[in-house]
Amino acid sequence: MFKSRSLLLGLVLTLVFAGGALVSLVWVPYDILGVDIANKMKGPSGAHPLGTDNLGRDMLSMLMVGARTSIAVAIVAVVIGMGLGVPLGLAAAAKRGSWVDEVIMRGNDLIFAFPSLLIAILITAVFGASALNAIIAIGIFNIPVFARVTRGAALTLWEREYVLAARVAGKGAARISVEHILPNVTNLLIVQGTIQFSLGILAEAGLSYVGLGAQPPVPSWGRMLADSQTFITLAPHLVLFPGMAILLTVLGLNLMGDGLRDLLDPRLRRARG
């Protein structure tokens, strides 16, 4: 693992922002609800390492709490997608060519036809904008991703000798899927989960940017960008730091996912080594 530069760099970047989110649960440099108009849009200084926003709030504190929001939304969305998509993918592979497989895959195609932003707009029109609705929208979009990945990997495993032996031994499709198929696709699901995690953070930022994600007073990187875009010429740091936070977090997760794929797939290790 320590020979993979992409994995190490991705892990470091991810841990930095995850650590900031965890620390914000118990401590932040300044109260994120504290408004100080007299010190608004100040540049980085000893008192405020990343400066202050248009309301005089500490940017470092806002980014720390915003990381907590983005990471929480992305994690829950991935759990929803994996929790529903993996069983559907296993069922589709076990019933390959049947009506069950057809219904699941056509349902996946239907969800893929609606991007997460459009799903969020539909949900918001009914229930209102909130972080919960962003989680639901991103989670729904993750379901067909995990279903397709699981089905594709499981189809090749159903032809393996140990699966055929399990069928001869009298095991049913559900038991074979849980005992023999799922453990052998776990590595692939871990890598895909890391990728969807990074996409979830990006999607949450996008939804918050257009006002469909976390609502005030809860900080969000996307809404920080939206709120500061009109001040970009007066205080570029208002846009720079939230944008860099999104960029580095997504980059770190993608690098970690790429490194995990190399680490967990011996064929890729041999090809690149």
Summary of the structure (lengths in Angstrom):
residues: 273
radius of gyration: 21.9
end to end distance: 13.3
largest distance: 77.1
contacts: 950
relative contact order: 0.16
helix: 74%
strand: 1%
